[in-house]
Amino acid sequence: MVKTDLHTDSLLAHGGGGFDAATGAVVPPIQTATTFVRDENYDLVSGNHLYSRDDNDLFRKTEGLIAHLEGAADSRLFASGMAAIAAIMRTVKPGGTILLQSDIYWGTTLFFRKNCERTNIALIEVDASDLSVLKDTIETAQPNLIFLEVPSNPFLAVVDIAAVAKLAELTGSTVCVDATAATPLIMKPLSKGADLVVHSATKALNGHSDVLGGVVSTASADTEAWQFICAERHDAGAVMGSFETWLLLRGLRTLSLRVERMNANAQALAKHFAAHPKIAEVLYPGLETHKAHELASNQMSGGYGSLMSLIMKGSREDALKVTAALNLFQRATSLGGVESLVEHRETIEGPDSGIPDTLLRLSIGIEHIDDLIGDLEQALNTV
Ligand SMILES: *Cc1c(COP(=O)(O)O)cnc(C)c1O
């Protein structure tokens, strides 16, 4: 773990600090070897290097930096966000119980549904923003794992992590928060009492829409769940590639700049369109009208993220017409990249997903705010 009294921005700019001892290079080299030699006595030439599914220097450096950002005891990179979430789900044994926040990232919901059924794990999906329902459910079901997503995608629901962590103490449940939409710069779930935090590093951590990755961080390195997750990455082999890890570490160097701009753009855009005649509602925790604005303000600092959804007035066709008319926003899934994206989520997830067919999800990038507002304004004028 990185030990430093520097500000996070400085540490990020230096990619976690330090330089390559062999060459003095200011950026670390990419280790491409999958296997490492032993000497005549059959000892490893380098104790830390045996086979590349175990670990490597770039993993350790990048994980150390992310652990520092999260205030975590330890972190592990995975091949994707879903690979990380899968390892977390598998901490629960057959016969166990998982409590899953409802209306979150559809890929997560589907994965839990399919795999809980296959492995005889009871899955309870619950609106985690309703604390009284949650309390009853935790008390009666005694879940092994409580999985939250804050803020949620695409509804931007904000759950009180500290309150859930407190409830979970009574039953000894592991609390995990998917904080992808927030980034560790503006929300640190471990400091609110969560046991684990997971990110799709594909999103803002890398930030350039060119790497698939995931990362799990833990409050304590001694727990059974954490030991399992570390072993599972090695044994099941969902490791990140060296090139991807190198790109992620490069992306992290500009994380604080990107997050600052994206959050500022998102806040300005949400405010600008909050009362637009063609829009029924802007879902964004930074708006005072958001039902959990106060909670979000206490739980996050330095912004409210770059993800938002617009609920359009009119029909599904109108919503699709607006997306078709956008020139700067690209019509694509995913979030957290430097380029702004728009998605008609119901088309992707299908009518069973419960996503309103007038919902447009926006991921706000680092473009000039006037260009973003102008593009959305002209697109709205087409309906
Ligand atoms: C994208 C995403 C995931 C899945 O991550 P991948 O890297 O695509 O596997 C999980 N949770 C949230 C909130 C996401 O946005």
PDBQT file of the ligand as one rigid body, heavy atoms in Angstrom, charges set to zero:
ROOT
HETATM    1  C1  LIG A 401     -20.327  -1.246 -16.244  1.00  0.00    +0.000 C 
HETATM    2  C2  LIG A 401     -20.735  -1.561 -14.885  1.00  0.00    +0.000 A 
HETATM    3  C3  LIG A 401     -20.482  -2.830 -14.323  1.00  0.00    +0.000 A 
HETATM    4  C4  LIG A 401     -19.839  -3.952 -15.122  1.00  0.00    +0.000 C 
HETATM    5  O1  LIG A 401     -18.495  -3.679 -15.422  1.00  0.00    +0.000 OA
HETATM    6  P1  LIG A 401     -17.738  -4.308 -16.693  1.00  0.00    +0.000 P 
HETATM    7  O2  LIG A 401     -16.383  -3.715 -16.582  1.00  0.00    +0.000 OA
HETATM    8  O3  LIG A 401     -18.498  -3.916 -17.919  1.00  0.00    +0.000 OA
HETATM    9  O4  LIG A 401     -17.730  -5.788 -16.520  1.00  0.00    +0.000 OA
HETATM   10  C5  LIG A 401     -20.870  -3.037 -13.019  1.00  0.00    +0.000 A 
HETATM   11  N1  LIG A 401     -21.481  -2.078 -12.293  1.00  0.00    +0.000 NA
HETATM   12  C6  LIG A 401     -21.746  -0.858 -12.795  1.00  0.00    +0.000 A 
HETATM   13  C7  LIG A 401     -22.420   0.159 -11.942  1.00  0.00    +0.000 C 
HETATM   14  C8  LIG A 401     -21.398  -0.565 -14.115  1.00  0.00    +0.000 A 
HETATM   15  O5  LIG A 401     -21.676   0.646 -14.611  1.00  0.00    +0.000 OA
ENDROOT
TORSDOF 0
